[in-house]
Amino acid sequence: MLRTDPSIAVRALRSAAPYIRMYKGKVFVIKASGGVFGDAESTRALIEQVAILHQVGIRVVLVHGGGPQLTQIQETLGITPQIVAGRRVTDEKSIEVTSMVLNGLVNTQILGICRELDVAAVGVSGVDAGLVRAHKRPPVTVEGKVVDYGFVGDIDLIDGKVLQQLLDDGLMPVVSPVSADDSGQLLNINADTVAAAIGAALKAEKLMLCTGAPGILESLEDPRSIISYTDLAGLKRLKDQGSLKDGMLPKAKAIEDAIRGGVRRVHVTSYKSPDGLLAEVFTNEGTGTLVVENISALSAAEQQAGK
């Protein structure tokens, strides 16, 4: 039987060691888009990477979406999904389905894989212990039209103590973005928005947005036009020139809010890239897009590596 070359594994460990030392004990907020949970293989591949980060001592908070699953269940129940400017309109029937899908189906699916991988994970929603305190969004004007998003929430406060206690106990919180107002009315909140607010509340080292896109693209028509790194000024330029559309619009807002709230670095990476999350953390090159407040915050080595 042929033996594998052990030097490959040793080199990988040696190259990762400085990053492990740097990030051990730091908080990473990882947001996984609902698209990754569409099949068992991609779900497991992502959770395995998250588990490694947790197991090397990084304090991970995993926030998940569930848009595709929610759309599928809505259509099965005869509810027509409505999405305006990348955000879902949520009527009275839809908020019940939203809670069922996010708090039940997706959250529990993630916890099941965490249990198999021996990760001590705890599922929570924005409702639990007042983690995400919010109010119902009033009607807003979008592209010249007044839109009532229904039971969609805007965040008033994140009670970081809830998650901090879980992290201090060595647990990994798995957060559904469903929240509530002070009267107990359930509210749907965009998962990117919740992840950014949690990142700011915990002063996270990194916010990592795992999405179906390979990163932030200079040209929407060219998947190879990935921007390796940019800053808030660059993000605004991309928005002004029309490079950010649909689901990337709430992501851009979340990125800006996170950085202005104290998160040092935000990464946009694809869950479709094999081990893309680990490559983004443990190499300078990475696989997606890094966003910082100002390019000057990047080291020369990072800029030279394209990350």
C-alpha positions in Angstrom: 0.0 0.0 0.0 1.3 3.4 -0.9 1.8 5.8 2.0 0.8 9.4 1.6 3.4 12.1 2.0 3.2 13.3 5.7 5.2 16.5 4.8 2.1 17.9 3.0 0.0 17.8 6.2 3.0 19.1 8.3 3.5 22.1 5.9 -0.2 22.9 6.1 -0.1 22.9 9.9 3.0 25.1 10.0 1.5 27.6 7.6 -1.7 27.7 9.6 -0.1 28.0 13.0 0.6 31.8 13.0 -3.1 32.4 12.1 -4.3 30.1 14.8 -2.1 31.9 17.4 -3.5 35.3 16.1 -7.2 34.4 16.2 -7.4 32.0 19.1 -9.9 33.4 21.6 -11.2 36.0 19.1 -14.8 36.2 18.0 -15.8 35.4 14.4 -19.4 35.9 13.3 -20.1 33.7 10.3 -23.3 34.2 8.3 -24.3 31.3 6.0 -26.8 32.0 3.3 -29.8 29.7 3.0 -28.5 28.5 -0.4 -25.8 26.4 1.2 -28.4 24.3 3.0 -30.1 23.2 -0.2 -28.2 19.9 -0.2 -26.6 17.7 2.5 -23.2 17.7 0.9 -22.7 21.5 0.8 -24.2 21.9 4.2 -21.8 19.4 5.8 -18.8 20.9 3.9 -19.5 24.3 5.4 -20.2 23.1 8.9 -17.0 21.0 8.9 -15.0 24.2 8.2 -16.9 26.1 10.9 -16.2 23.2 13.3 -12.5 23.4 12.6 -12.5 27.1 13.5 -14.3 26.3 16.7 -12.0 23.5 17.6 -8.8 25.5 17.2 -10.1 28.0 19.8 -11.8 30.7 17.7 -15.1 31.8 19.4 -17.6 31.3 16.5 -21.1 32.6 16.3 -22.9 31.1 13.3 -25.9 33.1 11.9 -27.9 31.4 9.2 -30.4 32.4 6.6 -33.0 30.2 4.8 -34.4 32.2 1.9 -34.6 29.3 -0.7 -36.2 26.9 1.9 -38.6 29.6 2.9 -39.6 30.3 -0.7 -40.1 26.6 -1.4 -42.4 26.2 1.7 -44.3 29.4 0.9 -45.0 28.2 -2.7 -46.1 24.8 -1.4 -48.6 26.5 0.9 -49.8 28.7 -2.0 -48.1 31.9 -0.7 -46.5 34.0 -3.4 -43.0 35.3 -2.2 -42.4 39.0 -2.7 -38.9 40.4 -2.6 -38.1 44.1 -3.1 -34.6 45.4 -3.3 -33.2 42.1 -2.1 -35.5 42.1 1.0 -38.4 39.8 1.6 -41.9 41.2 2.2 -43.4 39.3 5.1 -47.2 39.2 5.7 -49.1 37.6 8.5 -49.1 34.1 7.0 -45.4 34.4 5.9 -44.1 35.3 9.4 -45.5 32.0 10.7 -43.8 30.1 7.9 -40.6 32.1 8.4 -40.4 31.0 12.1 -41.2 27.4 11.2 -38.4 27.2 8.5 -35.7 29.2 10.2 -36.1 28.4 13.9 -37.2 24.8 13.1 -36.0 23.2 9.8 -32.7 25.1 9.1 -31.5 25.6 12.6 -32.1 22.0 13.7 -30.5 20.7 10.5 -27.3 22.6 11.4 -27.4 21.4 15.0 -27.7 17.8 13.9 -24.5 18.1 11.9 -22.7 19.9 14.7 -23.6 17.0 17.0 -22.2 14.5 14.6 -18.9 16.5 14.4 -18.8 16.8 18.2 -19.3 20.5 18.3 -21.1 21.8 21.4 -23.6 24.0 19.5 -26.7 25.7 20.9 -29.6 26.9 18.6 -31.0 30.3 19.5 -33.2 32.9 17.7 -33.4 36.6 18.0 -36.4 36.1 20.3 -34.4 34.1 22.9 -33.6 36.1 26.0 -34.2 39.3 24.1 -31.1 38.7 22.0 -32.3 40.8 19.1 -34.7 43.6 20.1 -36.5 45.2 17.2 -39.5 47.1 16.0 -41.7 46.7 12.9 -40.4 48.6 10.0 -42.7 51.4 8.8 -43.5 51.7 5.1 -40.5 53.0 3.1 -39.9 54.4 -0.3 -38.0 52.1 -2.7 -37.2 53.3 -6.2 -40.0 55.8 -6.0 -42.6 53.4 -4.7 -43.9 53.1 -1.1 -43.3 49.5 0.1 -44.8 48.0 3.3 -42.5 45.1 4.2 -45.1 43.8 6.7 -43.7 41.9 9.7 -40.1 42.8 9.0 -38.0 44.2 11.8 -35.4 46.9 12.2 -33.0 46.3 15.0 -33.0 48.5 18.1 -30.5 46.6 20.2 -28.4 43.4 20.4 -28.0 42.0 23.9 -24.5 40.7 23.5 -24.5 39.2 27.0 -26.6 36.3 25.8 -24.1 35.2 23.3 -21.1 36.1 25.4 -22.3 33.8 28.1 -22.6 30.9 25.7 -19.1 31.6 24.2 -17.6 31.8 27.7 -19.0 28.3 28.4 -17.3 27.0 25.3 -20.5 26.7 23.3 -21.1 27.7 19.7 -24.3 29.7 19.2 -26.2 28.9 16.0 -28.5 32.0 15.5 -31.8 32.2 13.5 -32.5 35.9 12.6 -36.2 35.7 13.6 -36.8 38.3 16.3 -39.7 40.1 18.0 -40.8 43.5 19.3 -41.5 44.3 22.9 -45.1 43.0 22.6 -43.9 39.6 21.4 -44.8 40.0 17.8 -42.5 37.9 15.7 -40.5 39.8 13.1 -38.4 38.7 10.2 -35.0 40.4 9.9 -32.4 39.9 7.1 -29.8 37.5 8.3 -26.9 39.7 7.0 -28.3 42.6 9.0 -28.5 40.4 12.2 -25.0 39.0 11.7 -23.5 42.5 11.2 -25.3 43.8 14.4 -24.1 40.8 16.4 -20.6 41.4 15.1 -20.6 45.0 16.2 -22.1 44.1 19.6 -19.4 41.5 20.3 -16.6 43.7 18.6 -15.8 40.7 16.5 -12.5 40.2 14.8 -14.2 39.1 11.6 -17.6 39.0 10.0 -17.7 36.3 7.3 -20.5 36.3 4.8 -20.7 32.9 3.1 -22.9 33.3 0.0 -23.5 31.7 -3.4 -21.4 34.4 -5.1 -17.6 34.0 -5.3 -17.1 37.4 -3.6 -17.9 41.0 -4.6 -17.6 41.4 -8.4 -16.5 44.4 -10.3 -18.7 43.3 -13.2 -21.9 41.3 -12.5 -21.6 39.6 -15.9 -18.0 38.3 -15.2 -17.7 35.8 -12.3 -13.9 36.1 -12.7 -13.9 39.8 -11.8 -13.6 39.2 -8.0 -12.4 42.1 -6.1 -9.7 40.8 -3.7 -10.0 43.7 -1.2 -11.6 47.0 -0.9 -12.7 49.6 1.7 -15.9 51.5 2.5 -15.1 54.1 -0.1 -14.6 51.4 -2.7 -17.9 49.7 -1.7 -19.7 53.0 -2.2 -18.1 53.3 -5.7 -19.3 49.8 -6.6 -22.8 50.7 -5.5 -22.9 53.9 -7.4 -21.7 52.3 -10.6 -24.4 49.6 -10.3 -22.1 46.6 -9.5 -24.2 45.8 -6.4 -27.7 44.5 -7.0 -30.5 42.4 -5.5 -29.2 40.3 -2.5 -25.8 42.1 -2.6 -27.5 45.4 -1.6 -28.4 44.3 2.0 -25.0 42.7 2.2 -23.3 45.9 1.4 -25.3 47.8 4.0 -24.5 45.1 6.5 -20.8 45.3 5.7 -20.8 49.0 6.2 -22.7 48.8 9.5 -20.4 46.1 10.8 -17.2 48.0 10.1 -18.6 51.3 11.5 -19.8 49.3 14.5 -16.3 48.1 15.3 -15.8 44.8 13.3 -12.2 44.9 12.0 -12.6 43.0 8.8 -15.5 41.6 6.7 -15.1 38.8 4.3 -17.4 37.8 1.5 -16.7 34.3 0.3 -18.5 31.5 -1.6 -19.7 28.3 0.1 -19.3 26.7 -3.3 -15.5 27.1 -3.1 -13.9 23.9 -1.6 -12.6 24.8 1.9 -13.0 28.5 0.9 -13.9 29.6 4.5 -10.6 28.0 5.8 -8.6 29.5 3.0 -10.0 32.9 3.7 -8.9 32.7 7.4 -5.6 30.8 7.2 -4.0 32.4 4.1 -3.3 35.9 2.9 -4.6 35.1 -0.6 -8.0 33.9 0.5 -10.7 33.1 -2.0 -13.2 35.9 -1.8 -13.4 39.6 -1.0 -12.0 41.4 2.1 -13.5 44.7 3.1 -11.9 47.0 5.7 -12.6 50.6 6.8 -9.6 51.9 4.9 -7.1 50.1 2.6 -4.3 51.5 4.7 -5.3 49.0 7.4 -4.0 46.2 5.2 -0.4 45.0 5.6 2.0 45.2 2.7 2.0 41.4 2.6 -1.8 41.2 2.4 -1.9 43.8 -0.4 0.8 42.0 -2.3 -1.0 38.7 -2.0 -4.2 40.2 -3.3 -5.8 40.0 0.2 
